[in-house]
Amino acid sequence: MLRLKLREIMFEKRWNARELSEATGIRWNSINDMMENQSKRWTVENLEKIMEVLEIEDISDLIEYVKEDASV
């Protein structure tokens, strides 16, 4: 499963969902869903806006692959 590392990045950079929303133009509740990994999909445009605003240069700094436990 793919997972956004948005919460960790925002914590490190001292951003909250509302601030990122204002800076990117993405609705704050969409940002919050992305932080909690509750979004089913992410648009390339939104990922690009987030990367630009948070000065992330490598997509692997934002997204990681986490192997799901097959026994669950």
ZATOR-339394 format. One record per residue: residue in one letter; x, y, z of N, C-alpha, C in turn. Coordinates in steps of 0.2 Angstrom, whole numbers. Atoms other than C-alpha are relative to their C-alpha. Layout:
# ZATOR-339394
<pt><code>a</code><n_c1>X</n_c1><n_c2>Y</n_c2><n_c3>Z</n_c3><ca_c1>X</ca_c1><ca_c2>Y</ca_c2><ca_c3>Z</ca_c3><c_c1>X</c_c1><c_c2>Y</c_c2><c_c3>Z</c_c3></pt>
...
This chain:
# ZATOR-339394
<pt><code>m</code><n_c1>4</n_c1><n_c2>-6</n_c2><n_c3>0</n_c3><ca_c1>0</ca_c1><ca_c2>0</ca_c2><ca_c3>0</ca_c3><c_c1>4</c_c1><c_c2>6</c_c2><c_c3>0</c_c3></pt>
<pt><code>l</code><n_c1>-4</n_c1><n_c2>-7</n_c2><n_c3>0</n_c3><ca_c1>6</ca_c1><ca_c2>18</ca_c2><ca_c3>-4</ca_c3><c_c1>-3</c_c1><c_c2>4</c_c2><c_c3>6</c_c3></pt>
<pt><code>r</code><n_c1>2</n_c1><n_c2>-4</n_c2><n_c3>-6</n_c3><ca_c1>6</ca_c1><ca_c2>29</ca_c2><ca_c3>11</ca_c3><c_c1>4</c_c1><c_c2>7</c_c2><c_c3>-1</c_c3></pt>
<pt><code>l</code><n_c1>-3</n_c1><n_c2>-7</n_c2><n_c3>0</n_c3><ca_c1>9</ca_c1><ca_c2>48</ca_c2><ca_c3>12</ca_c3><c_c1>4</c_c1><c_c2>1</c_c2><c_c3>7</c_c3></pt>
<pt><code>k</code><n_c1>-3</n_c1><n_c2>-2</n_c2><n_c3>-6</n_c3><ca_c1>22</ca_c1><ca_c2>54</ca_c2><ca_c3>24</ca_c3><c_c1>-1</c_c1><c_c2>7</c_c2><c_c3>2</c_c3></pt>
<pt><code>l</code><n_c1>1</n_c1><n_c2>-7</n_c2><n_c3>-1</n_c3><ca_c1>14</ca_c1><ca_c2>71</ca_c2><ca_c3>25</ca_c3><c_c1>0</c_c1><c_c2>2</c_c2><c_c3>7</c_c3></pt>
<pt><code>r</code><n_c1>1</n_c1><n_c2>-3</n_c2><n_c3>-7</n_c3><ca_c1>10</ca_c1><ca_c2>72</ca_c2><ca_c3>43</ca_c3><c_c1>7</c_c1><c_c2>1</c_c2><c_c3>3</c_c3></pt>
<pt><code>e</code><n_c1>-7</n_c1><n_c2>0</n_c2><n_c3>-3</n_c3><ca_c1>29</ca_c1><ca_c2>68</ca_c2><ca_c3>48</ca_c3><c_c1>3</c_c1><c_c2>7</c_c2><c_c3>-3</c_c3></pt>
<pt><code>i</code><n_c1>-4</n_c1><n_c2>-5</n_c2><n_c3>3</n_c3><ca_c1>35</ca_c1><ca_c2>81</ca_c2><ca_c3>35</ca_c3><c_c1>-3</c_c1><c_c2>7</c_c2><c_c3>3</c_c3></pt>
<pt><code>m</code><n_c1>3</n_c1><n_c2>-6</n_c2><n_c3>-3</n_c3><ca_c1>22</ca_c1><ca_c2>94</ca_c2><ca_c3>41</ca_c3><c_c1>3</c_c1><c_c2>2</c_c2><c_c3>7</c_c3></pt>
<pt><code>f</code><n_c1>-2</n_c1><n_c2>0</n_c2><n_c3>-7</n_c3><ca_c1>27</ca_c1><ca_c2>91</ca_c2><ca_c3>59</ca_c3><c_c1>7</c_c1><c_c2>3</c_c2><c_c3>0</c_c3></pt>
<pt><code>e</code><n_c1>-7</n_c1><n_c2>-2</n_c2><n_c3>0</n_c3><ca_c1>46</ca_c1><ca_c2>93</ca_c2><ca_c3>55</ca_c3><c_c1>0</c_c1><c_c2>8</c_c2><c_c3>-2</c_c3></pt>
<pt><code>k</code><n_c1>0</n_c1><n_c2>-7</n_c2><n_c3>3</n_c3><ca_c1>42</ca_c1><ca_c2>110</ca_c2><ca_c3>45</ca_c3><c_c1>-4</c_c1><c_c2>4</c_c2><c_c3>4</c_c3></pt>
<pt><code>r</code><n_c1>4</n_c1><n_c2>-4</n_c2><n_c3>-4</n_c3><ca_c1>30</ca_c1><ca_c2>116</ca_c2><ca_c3>58</ca_c3><c_c1>-6</c_c1><c_c2>3</c_c2><c_c3>-4</c_c3></pt>
<pt><code>w</code><n_c1>6</n_c1><n_c2>-2</n_c2><n_c3>4</n_c3><ca_c1>15</ca_c1><ca_c2>117</ca_c2><ca_c3>46</ca_c3><c_c1>-6</c_c1><c_c2>-3</c_c2><c_c3>3</c_c3></pt>
<pt><code>n</code><n_c1>6</n_c1><n_c2>4</n_c2><n_c3>-1</n_c3><ca_c1>-3</ca_c1><ca_c2>113</ca_c2><ca_c3>50</ca_c3><c_c1>-4</c_c1><c_c2>0</c_c2><c_c3>-6</c_c3></pt>
<pt><code>a</code><n_c1>4</n_c1><n_c2>1</n_c2><n_c3>6</n_c3><ca_c1>-17</ca_c1><ca_c2>108</ca_c2><ca_c3>38</ca_c3><c_c1>-3</c_c1><c_c2>7</c_c2><c_c3>-2</c_c3></pt>
<pt><code>r</code><n_c1>3</n_c1><n_c2>-6</n_c2><n_c3>3</n_c3><ca_c1>-25</ca_c1><ca_c2>125</ca_c2><ca_c3>37</ca_c3><c_c1>5</c_c1><c_c2>5</c_c2><c_c3>-3</c_c3></pt>
<pt><code>e</code><n_c1>-6</n_c1><n_c2>-4</n_c2><n_c3>3</n_c3><ca_c1>-8</ca_c1><ca_c2>134</ca_c2><ca_c3>33</ca_c3><c_c1>2</c_c1><c_c2>-3</c_c2><c_c3>-7</c_c3></pt>
<pt><code>l</code><n_c1>-2</n_c1><n_c2>3</n_c2><n_c3>6</n_c3><ca_c1>-4</ca_c1><ca_c2>121</ca_c2><ca_c3>20</ca_c3><c_c1>-6</c_c1><c_c2>1</c_c2><c_c3>-5</c_c3></pt>
<pt><code>s</code><n_c1>6</n_c1><n_c2>-1</n_c2><n_c3>4</n_c3><ca_c1>-22</ca_c1><ca_c2>123</ca_c2><ca_c3>13</ca_c3><c_c1>0</c_c1><c_c2>7</c_c2><c_c3>-3</c_c3></pt>
<pt><code>e</code><n_c1>0</n_c1><n_c2>-7</n_c2><n_c3>3</n_c3><ca_c1>-20</ca_c1><ca_c2>142</ca_c2><ca_c3>11</ca_c3><c_c1>6</c_c1><c_c2>1</c_c2><c_c3>-5</c_c3></pt>
<pt><code>a</code><n_c1>-6</n_c1><n_c2>-1</n_c2><n_c3>5</n_c3><ca_c1>-3</ca_c1><ca_c2>140</ca_c2><ca_c3>3</ca_c3><c_c1>-1</c_c1><c_c2>-4</c_c2><c_c3>-6</c_c3></pt>
<pt><code>t</code><n_c1>0</n_c1><n_c2>4</n_c2><n_c3>6</n_c3><ca_c1>-8</ca_c1><ca_c2>127</ca_c2><ca_c3>-9</ca_c3><c_c1>-7</c_c1><c_c2>1</c_c2><c_c3>-4</c_c3></pt>
<pt><code>g</code><n_c1>7</n_c1><n_c2>-1</n_c2><n_c3>3</n_c3><ca_c1>-27</ca_c1><ca_c2>131</ca_c2><ca_c3>-13</ca_c3><c_c1>-3</c_c1><c_c2>-7</c_c2><c_c3>1</c_c3></pt>
<pt><code>i</code><n_c1>3</n_c1><n_c2>6</n_c2><n_c3>-1</n_c3><ca_c1>-31</ca_c1><ca_c2>113</ca_c2><ca_c3>-8</ca_c3><c_c1>-4</c_c1><c_c2>0</c_c2><c_c3>7</c_c3></pt>
<pt><code>r</code><n_c1>4</n_c1><n_c2>0</n_c2><n_c3>-6</n_c3><ca_c1>-46</ca_c1><ca_c2>111</ca_c2><ca_c3>4</ca_c3><c_c1>3</c_c1><c_c2>-3</c_c2><c_c3>6</c_c3></pt>
<pt><code>w</code><n_c1>-4</n_c1><n_c2>3</n_c2><n_c3>-6</n_c3><ca_c1>-40</ca_c1><ca_c2>109</ca_c2><ca_c3>22</ca_c3><c_c1>-2</c_c1><c_c2>-7</c_c2><c_c3>2</c_c3></pt>
<pt><code>n</code><n_c1>2</n_c1><n_c2>7</n_c2><n_c3>-2</n_c3><ca_c1>-51</ca_c1><ca_c2>94</ca_c2><ca_c3>25</ca_c3><c_c1>3</c_c1><c_c2>-5</c_c2><c_c3>-4</c_c3></pt>
<pt><code>s</code><n_c1>-3</n_c1><n_c2>4</n_c2><n_c3>4</n_c3><ca_c1>-43</ca_c1><ca_c2>86</ca_c2><ca_c3>10</ca_c3><c_c1>8</c_c1><c_c2>-1</c_c2><c_c3>2</c_c3></pt>
<pt><code>i</code><n_c1>-6</n_c1><n_c2>0</n_c2><n_c3>-3</n_c3><ca_c1>-26</ca_c1><ca_c2>90</ca_c2><ca_c3>17</ca_c3><c_c1>0</c_c1><c_c2>-4</c_c2><c_c3>6</c_c3></pt>
<pt><code>n</code><n_c1>1</n_c1><n_c2>4</n_c2><n_c3>-6</n_c3><ca_c1>-31</ca_c1><ca_c2>83</ca_c2><ca_c3>34</ca_c3><c_c1>-1</c_c1><c_c2>-8</c_c2><c_c3>-2</c_c3></pt>
<pt><code>d</code><n_c1>1</n_c1><n_c2>7</n_c2><n_c3>2</n_c3><ca_c1>-37</ca_c1><ca_c2>67</ca_c2><ca_c3>25</ca_c3><c_c1>7</c_c1><c_c2>-3</c_c2><c_c3>-3</c_c3></pt>
<pt><code>m</code><n_c1>-7</n_c1><n_c2>2</n_c2><n_c3>3</n_c3><ca_c1>-20</ca_c1><ca_c2>66</ca_c2><ca_c3>16</ca_c3><c_c1>5</c_c1><c_c2>-2</c_c2><c_c3>6</c_c3></pt>
<pt><code>m</code><n_c1>-4</n_c1><n_c2>1</n_c2><n_c3>-6</n_c3><ca_c1>-11</ca_c1><ca_c2>68</ca_c2><ca_c3>33</ca_c3><c_c1>-2</c_c1><c_c2>-7</c_c2><c_c3>4</c_c3></pt>
<pt><code>e</code><n_c1>2</n_c1><n_c2>6</n_c2><n_c3>-4</n_c3><ca_c1>-21</ca_c1><ca_c2>54</ca_c2><ca_c3>41</ca_c3><c_c1>0</c_c1><c_c2>-7</c_c2><c_c3>-5</c_c3></pt>
<pt><code>n</code><n_c1>0</n_c1><n_c2>5</n_c2><n_c3>5</n_c3><ca_c1>-19</ca_c1><ca_c2>43</ca_c2><ca_c3>25</ca_c3><c_c1>-7</c_c1><c_c2>-3</c_c2><c_c3>-1</c_c3></pt>
<pt><code>q</code><n_c1>7</n_c1><n_c2>2</n_c2><n_c3>1</n_c3><ca_c1>-38</ca_c1><ca_c2>42</ca_c2><ca_c3>23</ca_c3><c_c1>-2</c_c1><c_c2>1</c_c2><c_c3>-7</c_c3></pt>
<pt><code>s</code><n_c1>2</n_c1><n_c2>-1</n_c2><n_c3>7</n_c3><ca_c1>-38</ca_c1><ca_c2>48</ca_c2><ca_c3>5</ca_c3><c_c1>1</c_c1><c_c2>-6</c_c2><c_c3>-4</c_c3></pt>
<pt><code>k</code><n_c1>0</n_c1><n_c2>5</n_c2><n_c3>5</n_c3><ca_c1>-42</ca_c1><ca_c2>35</ca_c2><ca_c3>-8</ca_c3><c_c1>5</c_c1><c_c2>1</c_c2><c_c3>-6</c_c3></pt>
<pt><code>r</code><n_c1>-5</n_c1><n_c2>-2</n_c2><n_c3>5</n_c3><ca_c1>-32</ca_c1><ca_c2>44</ca_c2><ca_c3>-21</ca_c3><c_c1>2</c_c1><c_c2>7</c_c2><c_c3>1</c_c3></pt>
<pt><code>w</code><n_c1>-3</n_c1><n_c2>-7</n_c2><n_c3>0</n_c3><ca_c1>-21</ca_c1><ca_c2>59</ca_c2><ca_c3>-24</ca_c3><c_c1>1</c_c1><c_c2>2</c_c2><c_c3>-7</c_c3></pt>
<pt><code>t</code><n_c1>-1</n_c1><n_c2>-2</n_c2><n_c3>7</n_c3><ca_c1>-21</ca_c1><ca_c2>70</ca_c2><ca_c3>-39</ca_c3><c_c1>8</c_c1><c_c2>2</c_c2><c_c3>-1</c_c3></pt>
<pt><code>v</code><n_c1>-7</n_c1><n_c2>-3</n_c2><n_c3>1</n_c3><ca_c1>-4</ca_c1><ca_c2>74</ca_c2><ca_c3>-47</ca_c3><c_c1>1</c_c1><c_c2>7</c_c2><c_c3>1</c_c3></pt>
<pt><code>e</code><n_c1>0</n_c1><n_c2>-7</n_c2><n_c3>-1</n_c3><ca_c1>-8</ca_c1><ca_c2>92</ca_c2><ca_c3>-46</ca_c3><c_c1>1</c_c1><c_c2>2</c_c2><c_c3>7</c_c3></pt>
<pt><code>n</code><n_c1>0</n_c1><n_c2>-2</n_c2><n_c3>-8</n_c3><ca_c1>-11</ca_c1><ca_c2>92</ca_c2><ca_c3>-27</ca_c3><c_c1>7</c_c1><c_c2>-2</c_c2><c_c3>2</c_c3></pt>
<pt><code>l</code><n_c1>-7</n_c1><n_c2>2</n_c2><n_c3>-3</n_c3><ca_c1>5</ca_c1><ca_c2>82</ca_c2><ca_c3>-24</ca_c3><c_c1>5</c_c1><c_c2>5</c_c2><c_c3>-2</c_c3></pt>
<pt><code>e</code><n_c1>-5</n_c1><n_c2>-5</n_c2><n_c3>2</n_c3><ca_c1>15</ca_c1><ca_c2>94</ca_c2><ca_c3>-35</ca_c3><c_c1>0</c_c1><c_c2>7</c_c2><c_c3>4</c_c3></pt>
<pt><code>k</code><n_c1>0</n_c1><n_c2>-6</n_c2><n_c3>-4</n_c3><ca_c1>8</ca_c1><ca_c2>109</ca_c2><ca_c3>-25</ca_c3><c_c1>3</c_c1><c_c2>-1</c_c2><c_c3>6</c_c3></pt>
<pt><code>i</code><n_c1>-3</n_c1><n_c2>1</n_c2><n_c3>-6</n_c3><ca_c1>12</ca_c1><ca_c2>101</ca_c2><ca_c3>-9</ca_c3><c_c1>8</c_c1><c_c2>0</c_c2><c_c3>0</c_c3></pt>
<pt><code>m</code><n_c1>-8</n_c1><n_c2>0</n_c2><n_c3>0</n_c3><ca_c1>30</ca_c1><ca_c2>97</ca_c2><ca_c3>-14</ca_c3><c_c1>3</c_c1><c_c2>6</c_c2><c_c3>-1</c_c3></pt>
<pt><code>e</code><n_c1>-2</n_c1><n_c2>-6</n_c2><n_c3>2</n_c3><ca_c1>32</ca_c1><ca_c2>114</ca_c2><ca_c3>-21</ca_c3><c_c1>0</c_c1><c_c2>5</c_c2><c_c3>7</c_c3></pt>
<pt><code>v</code><n_c1>1</n_c1><n_c2>-4</n_c2><n_c3>-6</n_c3><ca_c1>26</ca_c1><ca_c2>123</ca_c2><ca_c3>-5</ca_c3><c_c1>4</c_c1><c_c2>-3</c_c2><c_c3>6</c_c3></pt>
<pt><code>l</code><n_c1>-4</n_c1><n_c2>3</n_c2><n_c3>-5</n_c3><ca_c1>35</ca_c1><ca_c2>111</ca_c2><ca_c3>7</ca_c3><c_c1>7</c_c1><c_c2>-1</c_c2><c_c3>-2</c_c3></pt>
<pt><code>e</code><n_c1>-7</n_c1><n_c2>1</n_c2><n_c3>3</n_c3><ca_c1>51</ca_c1><ca_c2>111</ca_c2><ca_c3>-4</ca_c3><c_c1>2</c_c1><c_c2>-7</c_c2><c_c3>1</c_c3></pt>
<pt><code>i</code><n_c1>-2</n_c1><n_c2>7</n_c2><n_c3>0</n_c3><ca_c1>51</ca_c1><ca_c2>93</ca_c2><ca_c3>-6</ca_c3><c_c1>2</c_c1><c_c2>-2</c_c2><c_c3>-7</c_c3></pt>
<pt><code>e</code><n_c1>-3</n_c1><n_c2>1</n_c2><n_c3>7</n_c3><ca_c1>62</ca_c1><ca_c2>88</ca_c2><ca_c3>-21</ca_c3><c_c1>-1</c_c1><c_c2>-7</c_c2><c_c3>-3</c_c3></pt>
<pt><code>d</code><n_c1>1</n_c1><n_c2>7</n_c2><n_c3>3</n_c3><ca_c1>60</ca_c1><ca_c2>69</ca_c2><ca_c3>-22</ca_c3><c_c1>-6</c_c1><c_c2>-3</c_c2><c_c3>3</c_c3></pt>
<pt><code>i</code><n_c1>7</n_c1><n_c2>2</n_c2><n_c3>-2</n_c3><ca_c1>43</ca_c1><ca_c2>61</ca_c2><ca_c3>-22</ca_c3><c_c1>1</c_c1><c_c2>-6</c_c2><c_c3>5</c_c3></pt>
<pt><code>s</code><n_c1>-1</n_c1><n_c2>6</n_c2><n_c3>-5</n_c3><ca_c1>50</ca_c1><ca_c2>46</ca_c2><ca_c3>-12</ca_c3><c_c1>1</c_c1><c_c2>3</c_c2><c_c3>7</c_c3></pt>
<pt><code>d</code><n_c1>0</n_c1><n_c2>-3</n_c2><n_c3>-7</n_c3><ca_c1>52</ca_c1><ca_c2>59</ca_c2><ca_c3>3</ca_c3><c_c1>-8</c_c1><c_c2>1</c_c2><c_c3>2</c_c3></pt>
<pt><code>l</code><n_c1>7</n_c1><n_c2>-1</n_c2><n_c3>-2</n_c3><ca_c1>33</ca_c1><ca_c2>61</ca_c2><ca_c3>2</ca_c3><c_c1>-4</c_c1><c_c2>-6</c_c2><c_c3>0</c_c3></pt>
<pt><code>i</code><n_c1>4</n_c1><n_c2>6</n_c2><n_c3>1</n_c3><ca_c1>26</ca_c1><ca_c2>44</ca_c2><ca_c3>-3</ca_c3><c_c1>5</c_c1><c_c2>-6</c_c2><c_c3>1</c_c3></pt>
<pt><code>e</code><n_c1>-4</n_c1><n_c2>6</n_c2><n_c3>-1</n_c3><ca_c1>32</ca_c1><ca_c2>27</ca_c2><ca_c3>3</ca_c3><c_c1>-5</c_c1><c_c2>-6</c_c2><c_c3>-1</c_c3></pt>
<pt><code>y</code><n_c1>3</n_c1><n_c2>6</n_c2><n_c3>1</n_c3><ca_c1>27</ca_c1><ca_c2>9</ca_c2><ca_c3>0</ca_c3><c_c1>0</c_c1><c_c2>-4</c_c2><c_c3>6</c_c3></pt>
<pt><code>v</code><n_c1>1</n_c1><n_c2>4</n_c2><n_c3>-6</n_c3><ca_c1>21</ca_c1><ca_c2>-1</ca_c2><ca_c3>15</ca_c3><c_c1>-3</c_c1><c_c2>-7</c_c2><c_c3>-2</c_c3></pt>
<pt><code>k</code><n_c1>3</n_c1><n_c2>7</n_c2><n_c3>2</n_c3><ca_c1>19</ca_c1><ca_c2>-20</ca_c2><ca_c3>13</ca_c3><c_c1>-6</c_c1><c_c2>-1</c_c2><c_c3>5</c_c3></pt>
<pt><code>e</code><n_c1>5</n_c1><n_c2>2</n_c2><n_c3>-5</n_c3><ca_c1>2</ca_c1><ca_c2>-25</ca_c2><ca_c3>20</ca_c3><c_c1>1</c_c1><c_c2>-7</c_c2><c_c3>3</c_c3></pt>
<pt><code>d</code><n_c1>0</n_c1><n_c2>7</n_c2><n_c3>-3</n_c3><ca_c1>1</ca_c1><ca_c2>-39</ca_c2><ca_c3>32</ca_c3><c_c1>-6</c_c1><c_c2>-4</c_c2><c_c3>-3</c_c3></pt>
<pt><code>a</code><n_c1>5</n_c1><n_c2>4</n_c2><n_c3>3</n_c3><ca_c1>-8</ca_c1><ca_c2>-53</ca_c2><ca_c3>23</ca_c3><c_c1>-4</c_c1><c_c2>-4</c_c2><c_c3>5</c_c3></pt>
<pt><code>s</code><n_c1>4</n_c1><n_c2>4</n_c2><n_c3>-6</n_c3><ca_c1>-14</ca_c1><ca_c2>-61</ca_c2><ca_c3>40</ca_c3><c_c1>-5</c_c1><c_c2>4</c_c2><c_c3>2</c_c3></pt>
<pt><code>v</code><n_c1>5</n_c1><n_c2>-5</n_c2><n_c3>-3</n_c3><ca_c1>-25</ca_c1><ca_c2>-46</ca_c2><ca_c3>44</ca_c3><c_c1>-6</c_c1><c_c2>-1</c_c2><c_c3>-4</c_c3></pt>
